[in-house]
Amino acid sequence: MRTRFRTLVATALAALTVVAVSACAAIPTDGPVRAGQTIKDESISGVDYRPDKPVAGSDQTAILRGFIAAGTGAQDDYAIARQFLASSFSEKWNPRRGVTIRQGNPAVERVGDRELSYTLTASATVDSDGEYTQAVRPTSSTLTFQFTREDGEWRIAYAPDGIILSPVNFDSVFQQHALYFFDPTYRFLVPDERWFLARSSTSTRIASALLAGPSTWLKGAVVSSFPEGTQLSLNAVTVDNGTALVDLSSDALRASSQDKVRMREQLSKSLASVATVSSVAITVEGATFSVPDTGGADAQQNPDVDSRPLVERDGSVGYAASSTGKIAELGNGMGDEIAGLDPSAFALSASGTAAVVGNDDGVSVVRGRNHLRVDATEDLVAPSIDDLGFVWVASSRDTRKVTAYGLGGDPHAVSTTLPTGELVSFQVSRDSTRALALIQTNDGPSLYVMAIIRGSDRTPTALGPPVRVQAATGDAVGAAWISDSDIASLGQTPSGPDVVRSTVGGQSSTLPKPDGRATTIAGGSAGSMLLRMSDGSVLQSTGGGWDTTGVSADVLGIQR
């Protein structure tokens, strides 16, 4: 696994990356008021800063602060930032090694006559592939800068590679884009979130990253339709009247007809976040690359669930209408079968033909009017179910004990390297490629996402290296998939439920606290979140505050 999420931000500073590309909208920071340049970029929200140049007679501290500030200007390969560097070092410094997002005010201290230290607290980093790593706990790092005299002026003789940005500057000049890969069955498109400078070369960066393959932590769980070795032939993607022109190397000619369709689908979905791209045209070494019509439905992207909460209440199991609270019971006897098990937790497959139920006796698989108990172990967390015929059972006392059972009850031990602690929640994503785990530790809740590795028959064999993301504070209560890229965690604090929504490979936000105590969190429709409170009421949030649904539940079920 790439060392993102498992290394300290301090050591990550040596491996950070930002790609310098051309400008979009010019905003000078000095000089008289003047008319802005015409915006010709694909991105309409990127800001192109014009940082200040070195001022004659500046001392070392001013030179250092000016150099750091010049990291906002990527024009001409960070030409202004290089003016703060000694001529012998200017070409050695590599701003493309990364970006650190700092918080607060860094401290500059003198180390020697020609040496200053720069101490910052990093909240996140972005690496060379555009992967964003949020620091779960802010990490302090101290960087050293050396100085020399050139033509009577102080210049930097040594600086660490990479640039440093404030959160405001980062949000202004970087944008988030999802690369899309397939699950091994090609039924789902799975996002791999990346961050790139908002420039006219964004399409090129997206296409290049897509061809390079998924993030290391996702490898083994997703696949790409591009033949191995395929690259951009011209190392550039141009956009003409809304069509992204992607010229590939001759390796692409090895693709089958079906792969050609999937290649176009991957490119189209990945480039859809670029404002000026509405379609994709593929060529190979400048020659026509014929892509057949799909002849069928595309892979699902961000699969959704029923807008009604799935609940068990007073012996009825089904979808509850928000207006009346009336339950439309699950058919084929499944609702009655689930209710008869007196569930403490349950999850329903996307097809609605299978469910998994947790109760005081263990975990059972339900299909129609029949159920099969697959695990009678004590202290199990709420079970999960995927769409490839497996239910997932994990022990709260042993984070390394995860078992995937076939619907017929056949067990398959799943190896994992989750850290120790009390496992509170375990859930599989709606596309069946990833799992999340919420662990209560001595230091508070920890939230991890892992890739699901399967054998050739789709049987789960292992969980990939855990990727840590921001978790809620307080006592860990639960976690859930909200969309194909967003997860939410729930903790109970003295002041109320703490809910944190996090994008895997992106940023996190904390929602307002509802009153009372929450017992369950679940993903709703269209990226919404559902909370069951201790009084049975179900609340809903689409990202802002919490609204009552008019639904009450003894158990809030999980939809896929």
HELIX and SHEET records of a PDB file:
HELIX    1   1 VAL A    9  ALA A   12  1                                   4    
HELIX    2   2 LEU A   13  ALA A   15  5                                   3    
HELIX    3   3 GLN A   60  ALA A   69  1                                  10    
HELIX    4   4 ALA A   70  THR A   72  5                                   3    
HELIX    5   5 GLN A   75  ARG A   82  1                                   8    
HELIX    6   6 SER A   87  SER A   90  1                                   4    
HELIX    7   7 PRO A   95  ARG A   97  5                                   3    
HELIX    8   8 PRO A  167  VAL A  173  1                                   7    
HELIX    9   9 THR A  202  ALA A  212  1                                  11    
HELIX   10  10 THR A  216  LEU A  218  5                                   3    
HELIX   11  11 SER A  250  ARG A  254  5                                   5    
HELIX   12  12 SER A  257  LEU A  271  1                                  15    
HELIX   13  13 MET A  334  GLY A  340  1                                   7    
HELIX   14  14 SER A  525  GLY A  527  5                                   3    
SHEET    1   A 2 ALA A  26  PRO A  28  0                                        
SHEET    2   A 2 ASP A  48  ARG A  50  1                                        
SHEET    1   B 5 GLU A 153  TYR A 158  0                                        
SHEET    2   B 5 TYR A 132  GLU A 150 -1                                        
SHEET    3   B 5 GLU A 115  VAL A 126 -1                                        
SHEET    4   B 5 VAL A  99  GLY A 112 -1                                        
SHEET    5   B 5 ILE A 163  LEU A 165  1                                        
SHEET    1   C 3 PHE A 174  PHE A 182  0                                        
SHEET    2   C 3 PHE A 188  LEU A 197 -1                                        
SHEET    3   C 3 GLN A 300  GLN A 301  1                                        
SHEET    1   D 4 THR A 238  ASP A 240  0                                        
SHEET    2   D 4 THR A 243  LEU A 248 -1                                        
SHEET    3   D 4 SER A 279  VAL A 284  1                                        
SHEET    4   D 4 ALA A 287  THR A 288 -1                                        
SHEET    1   E 4 ILE A 327  GLU A 329  0                                        
SHEET    2   E 4 SER A 316  ALA A 320 -1                                        
SHEET    3   E 4 LEU A 310  ARG A 313 -1                                        
SHEET    4   E 4 VAL A 555  LEU A 556 -1                                        
SHEET    1   F 5 ASN A 370  ASP A 375  0                                        
SHEET    2   F 5 GLY A 362  ARG A 367 -1                                        
SHEET    3   F 5 ALA A 355  ASN A 359 -1                                        
SHEET    4   F 5 ALA A 345  LEU A 348 -1                                        
SHEET    5   F 5 ILE A 558  GLN A 559  1                                        
SHEET    1   G 4 SER A 384  ILE A 385  0                                        
SHEET    2   G 4 PHE A 390  ALA A 394 -1                                        
SHEET    3   G 4 VAL A 402  GLY A 406 -1                                        
SHEET    4   G 4 PRO A 411  VAL A 414 -1                                        
SHEET    1   H 4 GLU A 422  VAL A 428  0                                        
SHEET    2   H 4 ARG A 434  THR A 441 -1                                        
SHEET    3   H 4 GLY A 444  ARG A 454 -1                                        
SHEET    4   H 4 PRO A 460  LEU A 463 -1                                        
SHEET    1   I 4 GLU A 422  VAL A 428  0                                        
SHEET    2   I 4 ARG A 434  THR A 441 -1                                        
SHEET    3   I 4 GLY A 444  ARG A 454 -1                                        
SHEET    4   I 4 VAL A 467  VAL A 469 -1                                        
SHEET    1   J 4 ASP A 475  TRP A 481  0                                        
SHEET    2   J 4 ASP A 486  THR A 493 -1                                        
SHEET    3   J 4 GLY A 496  THR A 503 -1                                        
SHEET    4   J 4 SER A 508  THR A 510 -1                                        
SHEET    1   K 4 ALA A 518  GLY A 523  0                                        
SHEET    2   K 4 MET A 529  MET A 533 -1                                        
SHEET    3   K 4 SER A 537  SER A 541 -1                                        
SHEET    4   K 4 ASP A 547  SER A 552 -1                                        
END                                                                             
